[in-house]
Amino acid sequence: MRTATYFFIFLNLSLALFEEPAVYPLPFLATSVLEVLCLLVFLGRLTHFAKVTLHNVFWKDTKNICIMVAILLSLTDLAIYGVLRLYDVRSIRWSRIVRPIFLINFAESRQIRRAFRSIRNTLPEITYVFLLFMFSLLMFSLMALKLFGERNLQTAEGLPYFRNYLEIVFDLYVLVTTANSPDVMMPAFDFSSWYALFFIAFVIVNTYIFMSLFLAVVYNNYKKHLKVIPRRACD
């Protein structure tokens, strides 16, 4: 039963590869039949739990409630999407986001729930580091607007360079990953090589210091919560 449950969970999650917009598109009828089959298996597994569990215990377990709600939402979304498709109305399968619920909430997934709870308990404790990082990013973006916004610089594509604050925030956020380095700094560097110091300081502070600090805080807190979660809390 455990192997069968994991197989149908994997199949249900894999449908995203074949549903529109898809990597390997399949007919809507094929994907909908497979999804209904998976949901029937999940419903049967839930019914089995209900038969072997005390009535009061079954309905007090939030895992069972989550699975039931996910099944109802998936069936409702599938029905609405199918009807709209008949009338050539474009829509989106919003119920895809509830599919990981099946992976987390079935009884066989105790270790996954344990890891999920550790992540959930870690998030509040890394908020302060994240807020400091965002504050640094916003301050550097404001400095970039003051430094380059009035220089009438242009990118290689002929677009205005660092004149919109929100666009500056996004460009510098991407620079934290170094994905747009050194392209993002080249218009300023071409104007004056001294402006490279601004981007060097930004990368040192945000990429090398804040990202390392963020990773350390996430790892240490996650490890701490993973050790202290009681085993019975994962059931």
C-alpha positions, 0 to 999 in steps of 0.5 A, a space after each residue: 500500500 505504501 508503494 502504491 500510494 507513493 506511485 500515485 502521488 508521483 504520478 499526480 505530481 508528474 501531470 504538471 509536465 503534460 498539462 497545458 502549458 506543458 513540456 510534453 503536452 498530452 490530450 486533456 482527456 488523458 491527463 484528466 483521466 489520470 488525475 481522476 484515477 489518482 484522486 480515487 486512489 487517494 480517496 480510497 486510501 483515506 476511506 481505508 484510514 477511516 475504517 481502521 481508525 476511531 471516528 473521533 480520532 479520524 476527524 480530529 486529524 488535520 492531515 485527513 481534513 487537508 487530504 479531503 479538502 485537496 481532493 474536493 478542490 482538485 475535482 472542482 477545478 478539473 470540472 470547471 476547467 473542463 466546462 470552460 474548455 468546451 466553450 473555448 474559454 481560456 483558464 488556468 488549473 489553479 488546483 495544481 498548487 494543492 498537489 504537494 499536500 498529498 505528499 505531505 499529509 499521508 501517513 506514510 510521509 512522516 519524514 517529509 512532514 518532519 522536514 516540512 515542520 522544521 522548515 516552517 519553524 525555521 522561517 520566523 527565526 530567519 526573518 530578521 536576517 532577511 529583513 536586514 538583507 532587504 534593507 541593505 538592498 533597498 539602500 543600495 538601490 537608493 544610492 544607485 538611483 542618486 548616482 546614476 539616475 541623473 546621468 542620462 545613461 543607457 543600456 546596450 539596448 538603448 533603454 534608460 539606465 537606473 532611472 526607475 527605483 523598482 527596476 533598480 531593486 530588481 536588477 540589484 536583486 538579480 546581481 546578488 546571484 551574479 546572474 547579470 554580472 557584469 552586464 548590469 554595471 557596464 553602462 556605469 563603468 563605461 561612464 566612469 571606471 570609479 563607479 565599479 567600486 559601488 558594485 564591488 561594495 554591493 557584491 561584497 556586502 550582499 552576496 558574500 556577507 549576507 548570503 553566507 550569513 543567511 545560509 548559516 542561519 537557515 542551516 543552524 535553525 533547521 538542524 536545531 528544529 529537526 533534532 527537537 521535533 518529537 517523533 510523535 508530532 510527525 504522526 
